[in-house]
Structure formats: C-alpha cells, structure tokens
Amino acid sequence: MKTAIIALACLFFSGLVLAQDLTETTFTSSIQEVTLFLSGAQVFEKAQGSIPAGESLILIKGLSPYLDEKSIQAKGSGNFTIQAVNKRLDFLSEKEVNTKVKALEDQIKAIQTNQTKENTRLEILAEKASLLDANKNLGGTQAGTNVAELRAAMDFYETELTKISTERAQINASLQKENEEIIRLQNQIRAMLESENKSTSEIRIRVKAPAAGTASFELNYLVANAGWYPKYDVRVKNVSSPLALNYKAEVYQNTGVDWKNVKLRFSNANPNQSGQAPQLEKWELNYARLTTFNPRTQVFGSVAGRLTSSFDGSPLPGATVMVEGTTIGTVTDTNGNYSLTLPGGANQLVASFIGYQTRTMPINSSTINISLNENLIAVSDEVVVGYDVELERALQGKVAGINISGRERRMNSPAETVMVASAIATEVIENQTTVEIEVTEPYSIKSNGEKTLVDLKAYGVPAVYRYAVIPKLDSDAFLIAEIADWSQYSLLEGESNLYFEDGFVGRSILNASALEDTLLVSMGRDRSIAIQREKIEEYSKKRSIGSNITESRGYEISLRNNKSQPVTLKVEDQIPVSVNSSISVSPIQLSSGSLDPQTGKVTWEITLAPGEQKKLSLQYEVKYPKNERVILD
C-alpha cells in the first residue's frame, strides 16, 4: 500500500514538473459579443496566434477577475487538440495605476509629510510646557519674590502657556482636517482601483499539436457585476392618438474590462436563478386560532435612499439596487443615491456592490438607506473542465436559465452620469425559454459603474384610453391606456417615465408580468377631473331591533369633467363583505352600479361631456348581534 502511494505521488509531482516545463504562449484576444442578462453577462471572445509542436499552454490574459470558472466554454480551430482549460487570477500582469491614482497618492504623501512636521512641533510644545511647569518656582528657596517680580512671572507664564495652547489647538485642528482629507483620498483611490481591477483573470488552455502552426479559439464565459434593467418612456399626445412606447435598457458593468465596439444582446434570462422546478409541500390545515397570520405590510409607491460603506460611511457609486423577484432596479449615482418606483407586492430590496456583501432589506419605509459590509472572502482558483477541439456544445444546460437552441452563436467582428445612445436597429429573437433583443451595430461600454441607456425599440402602439377613479383611496383620476395583444412586443416589467400632452407627469410601473390579455399602462394623474367623496350623515344611522344591531352608511361621489373633451371614467368603490354567518350586508342604493358579491366592489362606467357633473350614491346596511361590534369607518 505504501509503495502504491509513493508511486502515485511521484506521478503527481512529475506531472507538475512537466506542466511547469510547457511552453507558454500568450494569444491576443478581443471581445466580439456580449449577452447581458438581468444579472450577469455572457462574454464571447476570439483569440488567435501560433502554437509550437507538442504540448504547450495558451494564455488568454487581461480578462475580468469576476469570470465564472464553471461557465468557461472553449472551441478551437487548427491542427491540435485541447487537453484542458482552467482559469486563474493573474496578479503578475497588473494594469498600470493611472495618473489620477498616482496624483492622489502623491497628495496623501504630501499630507503625511506635513503631519510628521506638525507632530514634531506638538512634541516640542509639550516639552516647552513641561519646562515652564518645572521652573515656575522662581527665586528658589533662599530669597523671597517681591510683588513686581511675581506679577512679571505670572504674566510671562500666562503669555507663554497661552501661545502654547493656541498653537496646539491649531495643529490638532489641522491634523483632524488632514486625516479627513486622507480618508477621502483613500476612498477615491479605492473606488478607482475597484473600477480598474488591478488583478485580472487569465484562461490557460493546454493543447497538443503534431506540428507547429496557427490556432484560433472561440471562448465564452459568464461574468458578474454586469446586467441591465428594462426602462420605458411612454408618451401620449392626446387620448385620440396612439401610444408611443420607447423600450430602453439601463446597462451597468463593473467587470474590470471595457467593452469596445462589441455586439450587444439583451436577454430576459437570469443565469443566477435556479432552473430547478419547484415541488409542492404538504398543506396542513388547522383551526384558525392555531394559525399564524402575517400582518399586512404598508404599501409604498416609491423608495429612495443612499448606499454607503459600513467601514467609513463613504458613498458607493455604481452599486445596484433592485426589487427582489422582479426586473425593477437601478444603479446608484456618484453620491451613492438611488430612487425606484415600486411595483405592487414589492417586499424587499437587494443591494450589491463589488467587494461588499449583498444585503436584503425589507421595504418598510419610502426612504431606505443601506450600508454594506466589506466582503473579506478571497477568490480562489479552480480548475475547470477540458474540451476537445470539435466541441460545439454551447452554454445550454450548463447554466440555469440559458437555452441556445434554434440558432448558432456567431462570432463575427463587427446625475449621475448617464450616457444615452442614439436610436439603433435591433432584432428580437425568441428562443425556446428566453427572449433576446440583439443590437445590430457595435457598441462600447466602459467598466466604470456608470449607467448607460441604450435605445432598444420604439413602438407606435394602438391603445384605448379611459380614466380609473377610486375616490375612497385617492381624489385624483388616473389615465389608463389599454393595450391589446401586447405579447407581440416582448416587454419586461420595468419602470416607465410618463409623458402626456408633451409634459412629464411622473413615473409608473409597466406591469408586463400580468396575465391578462390587455396590458394596462397607468399614465398618471389628471387633475382636470374633479372628484369628491362625502359621507352623508342622514344615511349613517344605528338602531337596535330585537337581539340585533342594524347600522347603515351612505356616501355621495361627485364627478366633474373640467376638460375640453369628453372622458370615460371607470369608478370603483366598495361595500364590506361578510365572512361570518351572523353578520349580513345589504346594498340599499348603488346608482345603477355593478356589484361583485364576492369582492364587494361596486363599479360604474360613466362618460362625462365637457363641463358635465354627475353624482353617484352608495348606501348599504349591516346587521349583526347586539353583543358584538363591527368597524364600518
């Protein structure tokens, strides 16, 4: 047994020696295409060069340090065989620190040099004060001191100690300001270095060739710290015109490598999301008193805040914030600030940034400031898998959420600060499980964390307009655009900027995850329609009949059209729905409104001419036992 172990160890170390003796050749590579996912990106590169006869190592350098080693795919062309592929961080070929960073480091050195002088001066002042204190007993013990000498001594001590204290205070204040300046400069350097990423990845391809010759490789892999969010501009000139829908992508990338003149694709897939189908667990039904109910959380229409480092409180520009379980997200500006419109049912925010631990926060306020802890986990090297030269398997099946059937991947060459691209031609491609929007022209995006807006599609969409009015909840009317057969536009849920009659009216959510055949797009408030809901006291009574209490409620809804054209309103209100057999609810007056007995919703469809006013009445009564109490207001 011991002999076998020694033999295996010898084989292992001999293999290491052989690997170390392999000729290493660095190939020049360039990024050709990038597919951006909702979180992460798939990068397609080409590399070429000459290889020697026999076994050798091909090095592809200068790659993103956030490359996912498990996702590397390699395909070669030439008279050779690929024996293995692995990735490691390359700390030896660091990028040169740019002149801005050097200038900041020089500033820090200058400040520290001055601080050394100031600390030396503080030591001298301390010694001077100590010397004065040691010699304050003037005249010694042999002779007394007259009044004039005493007064002169006191004045001398006071003057000198005042000078010392004043100078000390000035130096300490200067040191404090200099320390703050050093921290600011260090944070700025750290942000630059995080963006520049001094350590890079390299892919090492072990090949075996019968003779020297040329070789080319096609590589693709996933990288983190990149992605996109769907954004929309929705414009309506008037209610008789089609809706103009501009589909945009808000792109961010902090991969450490600039994308120069690459072809972009935008996919609705998320490779970080599990592709495993869920399974139903047993549903255990019990008495209500033994069942725990989660309280209903308050609903917020939007949220804003600031992302900072928990280490020193500095802002985190270029960090991502998204609503968990949705495609709603954004990137922080240069001061670490963010702002998001929230979809219905939003519960948690997910914040992430390079070098920091991802944090999930409950949405319990309209202002949420988030501090992130530094991530101290080091990145380790891992050997990936070897591929044969004829390997043509794409990423399908290797990473959850990606399917590349039906077409071949082509590798042809081609206040934040917000860069906006001009309108460019795009093509929508539907795969088996995903939808991609391909930008036909090359595009460049720097690795600096800035938001880049790319125009994807512009649609002229036929729409039917109506107003939604819920006077119990809001005294404004909301213009709703109804889009039929909307699935043809391949939209995703995202924030939308709303423009009506050439004016910005606010932000909303384009709910492309809805299951209805008609997509409803809220165009914001229209205050030209006056709405008022009043409780009518004469219809709000309480009386006792036998063992029961009967309470009635009455409301009057007033609607007035102050616009110059007729409008159609869908007005909604409600009466309560009993969930107890001893409580009964009966409608009295609904002004011809339609009542849904399951939900208690009362709906009116009303058309108002210019200047016309209408009133609706809503009355109901509730009967319940005299020894109980119900809440109707």
MIKE-272474 format. One line per 10 residues: number of its first residue (from 1); their letters; for each residue x, y, z of C-alpha. Coordinates in Angstrom, 1 decimal, decimal comma. Layout:
% MIKE-272474
NUM	a	X Y Z | ...
This chain:
% MIKE-272474
1	mktaiialac	0,0 0,0 0,0 | 2,8 2,4 0,9 | 4,6 1,6 -2,3 | 1,4 2,4 -4,3 | 1,1 5,8 -2,5 | 4,7 6,7 -3,2 | 4,2 5,8 -6,9 | 1,1 8,0 -7,2 | 2,9 10,8 -5,5 | 5,8 10,5 -7,9
11	lffsglvlaq	3,4 10,6 -10,9 | 1,7 13,7 -9,5 | 4,9 15,6 -8,9 | 6,3 14,5 -12,3 | 3,1 15,8 -13,9 | 3,7 19,2 -12,1 | 7,2 19,3 -13,4 | 6,1 18,6 -16,9 | 3,4 21,2 -16,7 | 5,9 23,8 -15,5
21	dltettftss	8,2 22,9 -18,4 | 5,4 23,5 -21,0 | 6,0 26,4 -23,4 | 3,6 29,3 -22,6 | 2,3 31,4 -25,5 | 0,2 34,5 -24,9 | -2,6 35,0 -27,5 | -4,1 38,3 -28,3 | -7,9 38,2 -27,7 | -10,8 40,6 -28,2
31	iqevtlflsg	-14,4 40,7 -27,1 | -16,7 40,2 -30,0 | -20,2 39,9 -28,4 | -21,8 40,3 -25,0 | -25,2 39,0 -23,9 | -26,4 40,9 -21,0 | -28,7 39,1 -18,6 | -30,8 40,7 -15,9 | -27,9 39,8 -13,6 | -24,6 38,9 -15,1
41	aqvfekaqgs	-23,3 38,8 -18,7 | -22,0 36,2 -21,2 | -18,9 37,3 -23,0 | -17,8 35,9 -26,4 | -14,1 36,4 -27,2 | -11,8 35,4 -30,1 | -8,1 34,7 -29,8 | -5,5 33,7 -32,3 | -1,8 33,1 -32,7 | 0,9 30,5 -33,3
51	ipageslili	1,5 27,3 -31,4 | 4,6 25,1 -31,3 | 4,7 21,4 -31,9 | 3,9 19,1 -28,9 | 2,2 20,1 -25,7 | 2,1 23,8 -24,7 | 0,0 26,3 -22,8 | -2,0 29,0 -24,5 | -2,6 32,0 -22,2 | -5,5 34,4 -22,7
61	kglspyldek	-4,8 37,4 -20,4 | -6,5 40,6 -19,3 | -9,9 39,0 -18,6 | -12,4 40,0 -15,9 | -11,5 38,9 -12,4 | -15,2 38,2 -11,9 | -15,2 35,5 -14,6 | -17,2 32,4 -13,5 | -14,8 29,5 -13,9 | -17,6 26,9 -14,1
71	siqakgsgnf	-19,1 28,6 -17,2 | -16,0 28,7 -19,5 | -16,6 27,2 -22,9 | -13,8 26,8 -25,5 | -13,7 25,8 -29,1 | -10,5 25,7 -31,2 | -9,7 25,7 -34,9 | -6,5 24,3 -36,2 | -4,4 21,1 -36,2 | -4,3 20,5 -32,5
81	tiqavnkrld	-6,3 19,0 -29,6 | -7,5 20,9 -26,5 | -6,5 18,8 -23,4 | -7,6 21,1 -20,6 | -8,9 24,5 -19,8 | -8,5 26,3 -16,5 | -8,8 29,8 -15,1 | -6,7 31,6 -12,5 | -6,2 35,2 -11,3 | -3,2 36,9 -12,8
91	flsekevntk	-1,6 39,2 -10,2 | 1,7 39,4 -12,1 | 0,3 41,3 -15,1 | -1,3 44,1 -13,1 | -2,6 47,1 -15,0 | -0,6 50,2 -14,5 | -2,0 52,6 -12,0 | -3,3 55,5 -13,9 | -2,0 59,1 -13,5 | -5,0 60,1 -11,5
101	vkaledqika	-4,4 57,5 -8,8 | -0,7 58,4 -8,7 | -1,6 62,1 -8,2 | -3,9 61,2 -5,3 | -1,2 59,0 -3,7 | 1,2 61,9 -4,0 | -1,3 64,2 -2,3 | -1,6 61,7 0,6 | 2,2 61,5 0,9 | 2,5 65,3 1,0
111	iqtnqtkent	-0,2 65,5 3,7 | 1,6 62,8 5,7 | 4,9 64,6 5,4 | 3,3 67,8 6,8 | 1,7 65,8 9,6 | 5,1 64,5 10,6 | 6,3 68,1 11,0 | 3,1 69,0 12,9 | 3,5 66,1 15,3 | 7,1 67,1 15,9
121	rleilaekas	6,0 70,6 16,7 | 3,5 69,2 19,2 | 6,3 67,3 20,9 | 8,4 70,5 21,1 | 5,4 72,4 22,6 | 4,8 69,7 25,1 | 8,5 69,8 26,2 | 8,3 73,6 26,4 | 5,2 73,5 28,6 | 6,9 70,9 30,8
131	lldanknlgg	9,9 73,1 31,1 | 7,8 76,1 32,2 | 6,0 74,0 34,7 | 9,3 72,7 36,2 | 10,6 76,2 36,6 | 7,6 78,0 37,9 | 9,1 78,3 41,5 | 11,1 81,4 40,7 | 13,7 82,7 43,2 | 14,4 79,3 44,7
141	tqagtnvael	14,2 78,7 48,4 | 16,8 81,3 49,7 | 15,1 84,6 49,0 | 11,5 85,7 48,6 | 10,0 87,2 45,5 | 8,6 90,7 45,5 | 5,3 91,7 44,1 | 6,7 93,2 40,9 | 8,7 90,1 40,1 | 5,7 87,8 40,9
151	raamdfyete	3,4 89,8 38,6 | 6,0 89,7 35,8 | 6,4 86,0 36,3 | 2,7 85,4 36,2 | 2,4 87,5 33,0 | 5,2 85,6 31,4 | 3,7 82,2 32,3 | 0,3 83,2 31,1 | 1,6 84,6 27,8 | 3,7 81,6 27,0
161	ltkisteraq	1,2 79,0 28,0 | -1,5 80,8 26,0 | 0,8 80,7 23,0 | 1,4 77,0 23,5 | -2,3 76,1 24,0 | -3,3 78,2 20,9 | -0,7 76,6 18,7 | -1,6 73,1 20,0 | -5,3 73,7 19,2 | -4,4 75,0 15,7
171	inaslqkene	-2,2 72,0 15,0 | -4,7 69,5 16,3 | -7,5 71,0 14,1 | -5,2 70,9 11,1 | -4,3 67,2 11,8 | -8,0 66,4 12,1 | -8,8 68,1 8,7 | -5,8 66,3 7,1 | -6,9 63,0 8,4 | -10,4 63,5 6,9
181	eiirlqnqir	-8,7 64,5 3,6 | -6,6 61,4 3,7 | -9,7 59,2 4,2 | -11,5 61,0 1,4 | -8,5 60,5 -1,0 | -8,1 56,8 0,1 | -11,8 56,2 -0,6 | -11,4 57,8 -4,0 | -8,3 55,7 -4,8 | -10,2 52,5 -3,6
191	amlesenkst	-13,1 53,3 -5,9 | -10,8 53,9 -8,8 | -8,9 50,7 -8,2 | -12,1 48,7 -7,8 | -13,1 50,0 -11,2 | -9,7 49,4 -12,7 | -9,3 46,0 -11,1 | -5,5 45,6 -10,8 | -5,8 41,8 -10,6 | -7,1 40,2 -13,8
201	seirirvkap	-8,1 36,7 -14,8 | -6,4 34,5 -17,4 | -7,6 31,4 -19,2 | -5,0 28,7 -19,6 | -5,6 26,3 -22,5 | -3,4 23,2 -22,7 | -3,1 21,9 -26,2 | -1,2 19,2 -28,1 | -0,2 19,7 -31,7 | 1,6 17,3 -34,1
211	aagtasfeln	3,4 20,2 -35,7 | 3,8 24,0 -35,3 | 1,1 26,1 -36,9 | -1,6 28,7 -36,3 | -4,6 28,3 -34,0 | -7,7 30,3 -33,2 | -10,1 30,0 -30,3 | -13,6 31,0 -29,6 | -14,3 31,4 -25,9 | -17,4 32,3 -23,9
221	ylvanagwyp	-18,0 32,7 -20,2 | -20,1 34,4 -17,6 | -19,0 37,4 -15,7 | -20,6 39,1 -12,6 | -21,1 42,8 -11,8 | -22,9 43,5 -15,1 | -26,5 43,4 -16,2 | -29,4 45,5 -17,4 | -32,8 46,8 -16,3 | -35,7 47,4 -18,7
231	kydvrvknvs	-36,9 51,0 -18,8 | -39,6 52,8 -20,8 | -40,6 56,2 -22,0 | -44,4 56,2 -22,5 | -45,7 59,2 -24,4 | -49,3 60,1 -25,2 | -50,0 63,2 -27,3 | -53,8 63,0 -26,6 | -56,4 60,4 -26,0 | -57,2 60,1 -29,7
241	splalnykae	-53,6 59,3 -30,7 | -51,6 56,0 -30,5 | -49,3 55,5 -27,5 | -45,6 55,9 -28,2 | -43,5 53,4 -26,3 | -39,7 53,6 -26,2 | -38,1 50,5 -24,9 | -34,7 51,1 -23,3 | -32,0 49,1 -21,5 | -30,3 50,6 -18,5
251	vyqntgvdwk	-26,9 48,9 -18,6 | -24,2 48,7 -15,9 | -20,9 46,9 -16,0 | -18,1 46,8 -13,4 | -16,3 43,8 -14,8 | -12,9 45,4 -14,9 | -12,7 45,2 -18,7 | -14,0 47,8 -21,1 | -16,3 46,5 -23,9 | -15,1 48,2 -27,1
261	nvklrfsnan	-17,2 48,1 -30,3 | -18,9 44,8 -29,3 | -22,3 43,5 -30,4 | -24,8 43,6 -27,6 | -27,7 41,3 -26,8 | -30,2 41,8 -24,0 | -31,8 38,6 -22,6 | -34,6 38,2 -20,2 | -32,8 35,2 -18,6 | -31,2 35,2 -15,2
271	pnqsgqapql	-28,4 32,6 -15,0 | -28,1 33,2 -11,2 | -31,7 32,0 -10,7 | -32,2 28,3 -10,1 | -33,6 26,3 -13,0 | -34,9 23,6 -10,8 | -38,7 23,1 -10,9 | -40,4 23,7 -7,5 | -42,2 21,0 -5,7 | -45,4 21,3 -3,6
281	ekwelnyarl	-45,1 20,5 0,1 | -47,9 19,1 2,2 | -50,6 21,7 3,1 | -51,6 21,2 6,8 | -54,9 22,8 7,6 | -55,8 23,6 11,2 | -58,1 25,8 13,3 | -57,8 29,5 12,8 | -56,8 30,0 16,5 | -53,8 27,8 15,8
291	ttfnprtqvf	-52,8 29,5 12,6 | -50,4 32,4 12,4 | -51,2 35,2 10,0 | -48,7 37,7 8,7 | -49,8 41,3 9,2 | -50,5 43,3 6,1 | -47,5 45,5 5,3 | -47,8 49,1 4,3 | -47,7 49,8 0,6 | -45,2 52,4 -0,7
301	gsvagrltss	-45,3 53,7 -4,3 | -41,6 54,5 -4,4 | -38,4 54,2 -2,4 | -35,2 56,3 -2,4 | -32,1 56,3 -0,3 | -28,3 56,1 -0,2 | -25,8 53,3 -0,2 | -22,7 53,6 1,9 | -19,8 51,6 3,2 | -20,3 50,4 6,8
311	fdgsplpgat	-16,5 50,7 7,2 | -16,3 54,5 6,9 | -19,7 55,7 5,7 | -18,4 56,7 2,3 | -20,9 56,6 -0,6 | -20,9 53,6 -3,0 | -21,4 54,9 -6,6 | -22,3 52,3 -9,2 | -23,9 49,9 -6,8 | -27,0 48,0 -7,9
321	vmvegttigt	-30,4 48,1 -6,1 | -33,3 46,0 -7,2 | -36,7 44,9 -6,0 | -36,4 41,2 -5,1 | -38,1 38,9 -7,5 | -38,7 41,5 -10,2 | -36,8 43,2 -13,1 | -37,2 46,6 -11,4 | -33,8 48,0 -10,5 | -31,3 50,8 -10,8
331	vtdtngnysl	-27,7 51,9 -10,2 | -26,6 54,4 -7,6 | -25,2 57,8 -8,7 | -21,9 59,4 -7,9 | -23,1 60,2 -4,4 | -24,5 56,7 -3,7 | -28,1 57,8 -4,1 | -30,8 55,7 -5,8 | -34,6 56,1 -6,5 | -37,0 53,4 -7,5
341	tlpgganqlv	-40,7 53,2 -8,4 | -42,2 50,1 -6,7 | -44,5 47,5 -8,3 | -47,4 46,1 -6,4 | -46,4 43,5 -3,8 | -42,9 44,7 -3,5 | -41,5 43,4 -0,2 | -37,7 43,6 -0,2 | -34,7 45,4 -1,8 | -31,5 43,7 -2,8
351	asfigyqtrt	-28,3 45,8 -2,8 | -25,0 44,7 -4,1 | -21,6 46,2 -4,9 | -18,1 44,9 -5,9 | -16,1 43,9 -2,8 | -19,1 44,1 -0,5 | -21,6 41,5 0,9 | -25,0 41,6 -0,8 | -27,7 42,8 1,5 | -31,5 42,3 1,5
361	mpinsstini	-33,7 45,0 3,2 | -37,4 44,9 3,9 | -39,4 47,8 2,3 | -40,9 49,3 5,4 | -40,4 53,0 4,5 | -40,2 55,3 1,5 | -36,7 56,2 2,5 | -34,2 53,3 3,0 | -30,5 54,0 3,5 | -28,4 50,9 3,2
371	slnenliavs	-24,9 50,2 4,4 | -22,9 47,3 3,0 | -20,2 45,3 4,8 | -16,9 44,6 3,0 | -16,5 41,1 1,7 | -13,4 39,6 3,1 | -13,7 36,2 1,3 | -10,8 35,7 -1,1 | -11,3 34,5 -4,6 | -9,7 31,1 -5,2
381	devvvgydve	-8,5 29,4 -8,4 | -10,4 26,4 -9,6 | -9,6 24,0 -12,5 | -12,4 23,9 -15,0 | -13,0 21,1 -17,5 | -11,2 20,1 -20,6 | -12,7 20,2 -24,1 | -11,9 18,5 -27,4 | -11,2 20,7 -30,4 | -14,5 19,5 -32,0
391	leralqgkva	-16,6 20,5 -29,0 | -19,6 22,6 -30,2 | -21,7 22,5 -27,1 | -22,9 26,0 -26,2 | -23,8 27,2 -22,7 | -27,1 25,3 -22,9 | -27,6 23,1 -19,9 | -24,5 24,3 -18,1 | -26,0 27,4 -16,6 | -29,6 27,6 -15,3
401	ginisgrerr	-31,9 29,8 -17,4 | -29,9 29,8 -20,6 | -31,0 28,0 -23,7 | -29,4 28,5 -27,1 | -31,4 26,2 -29,4 | -32,6 27,1 -32,8 | -29,6 29,3 -33,9 | -25,8 29,3 -33,8 | -23,8 31,8 -31,9 | -21,9 33,9 -34,4
411	mnspaetvmv	-18,5 35,3 -33,6 | -18,2 37,9 -36,4 | -16,3 41,1 -35,9 | -18,3 43,9 -36,3 | -26,6 63,0 -12,2 | -25,4 60,6 -12,2 | -23,5 60,3 -15,4 | -25,9 58,8 -17,8 | -24,8 58,0 -21,4 | -27,7 57,8 -23,8
421	asaiatevie	-27,2 56,0 -27,1 | -28,8 57,2 -30,3 | -31,5 55,1 -31,8 | -30,1 51,9 -33,3 | -31,5 49,0 -35,2 | -32,4 45,9 -33,1 | -33,8 42,5 -33,7 | -36,0 40,5 -31,3 | -35,1 36,8 -31,2 | -37,4 34,3 -29,4
431	nqttveievt	-35,6 31,1 -28,2 | -37,2 28,1 -26,5 | -37,1 29,6 -23,0 | -35,8 33,1 -23,4 | -36,3 36,3 -25,4 | -33,3 38,3 -26,7 | -33,0 41,7 -28,2 | -30,0 42,0 -30,5 | -28,4 45,4 -31,2 | -27,1 45,2 -34,8
441	epysiksnge	-24,5 47,9 -34,5 | -21,3 47,6 -32,3 | -21,4 49,5 -29,0 | -18,9 50,5 -26,4 | -19,4 50,4 -22,6 | -16,7 51,3 -20,1 | -16,2 49,4 -16,8 | -16,9 52,3 -14,5 | -20,3 51,6 -13,0 | -22,0 54,4 -14,8
451	ktlvdlkayg	-25,5 53,9 -16,1 | -25,7 53,7 -19,9 | -29,1 53,9 -21,6 | -29,4 52,0 -24,8 | -32,5 52,5 -27,0 | -33,8 49,1 -28,0 | -37,2 49,6 -29,7 | -39,7 52,3 -30,5 | -43,3 51,2 -30,9 | -46,4 53,1 -32,0
461	vpavyryavi	-49,0 51,1 -30,0 | -52,7 51,3 -30,6 | -54,4 52,0 -27,3 | -57,8 52,6 -25,8 | -57,8 55,3 -23,1 | -60,0 55,6 -20,0 | -59,8 57,0 -16,5 | -59,7 55,0 -13,4 | -61,2 56,6 -10,3 | -61,2 55,1 -6,8
471	pkldsdafli	-62,4 58,1 -4,6 | -62,2 56,1 -1,4 | -58,4 55,9 -1,8 | -57,5 58,9 -3,9 | -59,2 62,1 -5,0 | -57,5 62,2 -8,4 | -58,4 60,4 -11,7 | -55,7 58,2 -13,3 | -55,4 58,0 -17,1 | -55,2 54,3 -18,1
481	aeiadwsqys	-54,0 53,2 -21,6 | -55,3 49,7 -22,5 | -53,0 47,8 -25,0 | -54,5 44,7 -26,6 | -52,3 41,8 -27,9 | -49,3 43,2 -26,1 | -47,3 40,0 -26,0 | -46,0 40,7 -29,5 | -43,8 43,5 -28,1 | -41,6 41,2 -25,9
491	llegesnlyf	-41,7 43,6 -22,9 | -40,5 43,0 -19,3 | -41,7 44,5 -16,1 | -39,9 47,8 -15,6 | -40,1 51,5 -14,6 | -41,6 53,9 -17,0 | -41,4 57,7 -17,4 | -44,8 59,1 -18,3 | -45,3 62,0 -20,7 | -48,8 63,3 -21,5
501	edgfvgrsil	-49,5 66,3 -23,8 | -45,8 66,9 -24,1 | -45,3 67,2 -20,4 | -43,7 64,9 -17,8 | -46,4 63,6 -15,5 | -44,5 61,2 -13,3 | -43,3 57,6 -13,1 | -45,1 54,3 -13,1 | -44,5 50,6 -13,5 | -45,2 48,8 -16,8
511	nasaledtll	-46,5 45,5 -15,5 | -45,5 43,2 -18,3 | -45,7 40,2 -15,9 | -49,5 40,5 -15,9 | -51,6 37,5 -17,0 | -54,4 39,5 -18,7 | -54,7 39,7 -22,5 | -54,9 43,5 -22,1 | -51,9 45,4 -20,7 | -52,9 48,4 -18,5
521	vsmgrdrsia	-50,4 51,3 -18,5 | -51,1 53,9 -15,9 | -50,3 57,4 -17,4 | -50,5 59,2 -14,1 | -52,9 61,7 -12,6 | -55,2 64,1 -14,4 | -56,3 66,8 -12,1 | -58,7 68,3 -14,7 | -61,3 65,8 -13,4 | -62,7 66,9 -10,1
531	iqrekieeys	-63,6 64,1 -7,6 | -65,1 64,3 -4,2 | -66,5 61,5 -1,8 | -68,5 62,6 1,2 | -70,2 60,7 3,9 | -73,9 61,6 4,2 | -74,9 61,7 7,8 | -78,6 61,3 7,3 | -78,0 57,9 5,8 | -75,5 56,9 8,5
541	kkrsigsnit	-77,6 55,6 11,4 | -77,5 52,9 14,1 | -80,6 51,3 15,5 | -81,4 48,3 17,7 | -84,0 45,7 16,6 | -84,5 42,8 18,9 | -81,2 41,0 19,5 | -79,5 42,6 16,6 | -78,0 46,0 15,7 | -78,5 47,5 12,3
551	esrgyeislr	-76,1 50,2 11,0 | -76,4 52,0 7,7 | -73,8 54,0 5,8 | -74,3 56,4 2,9 | -71,7 58,2 0,6 | -72,1 60,6 -2,3 | -69,5 60,7 -5,0 | -69,3 63,8 -7,1 | -67,6 63,8 -10,5 | -66,9 66,8 -12,8
561	nnksqpvtlk	-65,2 67,0 -16,2 | -63,2 70,2 -16,5 | -61,6 69,2 -19,7 | -62,5 70,4 -23,2 | -63,2 66,9 -24,5 | -65,5 64,1 -23,2 | -63,9 61,5 -20,9 | -64,8 57,9 -20,0 | -64,5 57,0 -16,3 | -64,4 53,7 -14,5
571	vedqipvsvn	-65,3 54,5 -11,0 | -64,8 51,9 -8,2 | -65,9 51,8 -4,6 | -66,9 49,1 -2,3 | -69,2 47,7 0,4 | -68,0 45,3 3,1 | -68,2 41,5 2,5 | -69,3 39,4 5,5 | -67,1 36,4 6,4 | -69,4 35,5 9,4
581	ssisvspiql	-72,8 34,0 9,1 | -74,1 36,2 11,9 | -73,2 39,4 10,0 | -75,3 40,3 7,0 | -74,6 43,1 4,5 | -77,3 44,5 2,2 | -76,9 47,2 -0,5 | -79,6 49,9 -0,4 | -78,6 52,4 -3,2 | -75,9 51,9 -5,8
591	ssgsldpqtg	-76,9 54,4 -8,5 | -77,1 51,5 -11,1 | -73,6 50,4 -10,2 | -72,5 46,8 -10,8 | -71,8 44,9 -7,6 | -69,5 41,9 -7,4 | -70,8 40,0 -4,4 | -67,5 38,1 -4,0 | -65,3 41,1 -3,6 | -67,9 43,8 -2,6
601	kvtweitlap	-66,6 46,1 -5,4 | -69,1 48,4 -7,0 | -68,2 49,6 -10,5 | -69,7 52,4 -12,6 | -68,8 53,1 -16,3 | -69,5 56,8 -16,9 | -69,0 59,2 -19,8 | -68,8 62,9 -19,0 | -69,2 65,6 -21,5 | -67,0 68,8 -21,2
611	geqkklslqy	-68,1 70,7 -18,1 | -70,6 67,9 -17,1 | -71,1 66,9 -13,5 | -72,6 63,7 -12,1 | -73,3 62,4 -8,6 | -73,3 58,8 -7,5 | -74,9 57,4 -4,4 | -73,5 54,4 -2,4 | -75,7 53,2 0,6 | -75,7 49,9 2,5
621	evkypknerv	-76,7 48,5 5,8 | -75,1 45,9 8,1 | -76,9 43,7 10,7 | -75,0 41,9 13,5 | -75,7 40,6 17,0 | -76,2 43,2 19,8 | -73,4 41,7 21,9 | -70,8 42,1 19,2 | -69,1 45,1 17,5 | -68,1 45,7 13,9
631	ild	-66,0 48,5 12,4 | -67,6 50,4 9,5 | -65,5 53,6 9,5
